[in-house]
Amino acid sequence: MIQIKKILTGGLIAYLIIAVWQVISHPEISLQALALGVVLIILTGIAWISDEEILKKTEMVILWICVGLFGLYAMLVVGGIV
């Protein structure tokens, strides 16, 4: 499990460097880069939860959020909004 945490942290650092580079190149996306950074930090931090029960519940919440967002996207596509 430690190896997965290290890989996730490495990916977080890489994506944050890319986000900073993009903000330097295109300052108008600074709000999106900030939102991306916050989301990535939260998601990577979840992997570092040591209590297995809390980790499992958190992962299930994230899974159902993803399922709900996919359903919302499907409804928007069917409705012609997207």
C-alpha positions as CSV (number, residue, x, y, z in Angstrom):
1,M,0.0,0.0,0.0
2,I,2.9,2.4,0.7
3,Q,4.0,2.1,-3.0
4,I,0.6,3.2,-4.2
5,K,0.7,6.2,-1.9
6,K,4.1,7.2,-3.2
7,I,3.0,6.8,-6.8
8,L,-0.1,8.9,-6.1
9,T,1.9,11.6,-4.4
10,G,4.4,11.6,-7.4
11,G,1.4,12.0,-9.8
12,L,0.1,14.8,-7.6
13,I,3.4,16.7,-7.8
14,A,3.6,16.2,-11.5
15,Y,0.1,17.5,-12.2
16,L,0.6,20.4,-9.9
17,I,3.8,21.3,-11.8
18,I,1.9,21.1,-15.0
19,A,-0.9,23.3,-13.6
20,V,1.5,25.9,-12.4
21,W,3.2,25.9,-15.8
22,Q,-0.1,26.3,-17.5
23,V,-1.0,29.3,-15.3
24,I,2.3,30.9,-16.1
25,S,1.5,30.4,-19.8
26,H,-2.2,31.3,-19.6
27,P,-3.0,33.3,-16.5
28,E,-6.7,33.3,-17.4
29,I,-7.0,29.7,-16.2
30,S,-5.7,30.3,-12.7
31,L,-9.1,29.6,-11.1
32,Q,-9.4,26.2,-12.9
33,A,-5.8,25.3,-12.0
34,L,-6.5,26.2,-8.3
35,A,-9.7,24.0,-8.4
36,L,-7.7,21.2,-10.0
37,G,-5.0,21.5,-7.3
38,V,-7.5,21.4,-4.5
39,V,-9.3,18.4,-5.9
40,L,-6.0,16.5,-6.5
41,I,-4.7,17.3,-3.0
42,I,-7.9,16.0,-1.5
43,L,-8.0,12.9,-3.5
44,T,-4.3,12.1,-2.9
45,G,-4.8,12.8,0.8
46,I,-7.6,10.2,1.0
47,A,-5.0,7.5,0.1
48,W,-3.0,8.5,3.1
49,I,-5.9,7.7,5.5
50,S,-4.6,5.0,7.9
51,D,-8.0,3.8,9.3
52,E,-9.2,1.2,6.8
53,E,-12.9,1.6,7.7
54,I,-12.9,5.3,7.1
55,L,-10.9,4.8,3.9
56,K,-13.5,2.2,2.6
57,K,-16.4,4.6,3.4
58,T,-14.6,7.5,1.7
59,E,-13.9,5.4,-1.4
60,M,-17.5,4.3,-1.6
61,V,-18.7,7.9,-1.4
62,I,-16.4,8.9,-4.2
63,L,-17.5,6.0,-6.3
64,W,-21.2,7.0,-5.9
65,I,-20.4,10.6,-6.7
66,C,-18.7,9.4,-9.9
67,V,-21.7,7.3,-10.8
68,G,-24.1,10.2,-10.1
69,L,-22.0,12.6,-12.2
70,F,-22.0,10.1,-15.1
71,G,-25.7,9.8,-14.8
72,L,-26.1,13.6,-14.8
73,Y,-23.8,13.8,-17.9
74,A,-25.9,11.2,-19.7
75,M,-29.1,13.1,-18.9
76,L,-27.5,16.4,-20.2
77,V,-26.5,14.6,-23.4
78,V,-29.9,13.2,-23.9
79,G,-31.5,16.6,-23.2
80,G,-29.3,18.2,-25.8
81,I,-27.6,20.5,-23.3
82,V,-24.2,19.0,-23.8
